[in-house]
Amino acid sequence: MAQWQGLGRYPENADPKDCPAAGELLAYVDGSYQDALKKYGFGCIFILPDGRIYTEYGNGDNPDSLKQRNVSGEMLGAMYAVRFALNSGFRAIEIRYDYEGIEKWVTGAWKSKNELTQKYAQTMRGWGQKIQIRFTKVPAHSKVKYNELADETAKLGVANGNGIPKVKSLSDFEAADAAERMQDAAE
């Protein structure tokens, strides 16, 4: 397997205790912001029931979203994760996050006070009619392995991303894995 660059298949599998049940997806999401680049980014870590781990990142520079700094990336990460789960046919997703708004705007515990957070909450509630979405808060910067990896991936997204990527499905990642294995075998 090629050196991991922050995207695609992570070079190790998750510990079985960290794997979701069959038909479910576990996603760690995080956001980042770099003032020098005037960009926000997101990182997603997807843990599959069989232990495989895939990652994705992206970034943006929409002027309205820049006002929210890393929070824009946090929301993008959560939305990307749900779309990935829907595209891949999962019946449920657990989103682990370290910024409370990711859950509280969706549940209504926090009032969405601007257009961006209102659209986020409305979109996530709509998707919640199609897939079961569970939220779990994890402490930030506290050595929670996959949350730290999501943080690292979000930072890579700000620096190396090429906008907000088309939402993939599991079959997209699996096809890329197969192509990489074929290339490795040919070398």
Beta strands, then each sheet from edge to edge (+ up, - down):
strand 1: 8-9
strand 2: 24-34
strand 3: 39-47
strand 4: 53-60
strand 5: 92-97
strand 6: 132-137
sheet 1: 1+ 4- 3+ 2- 5- 6-
end
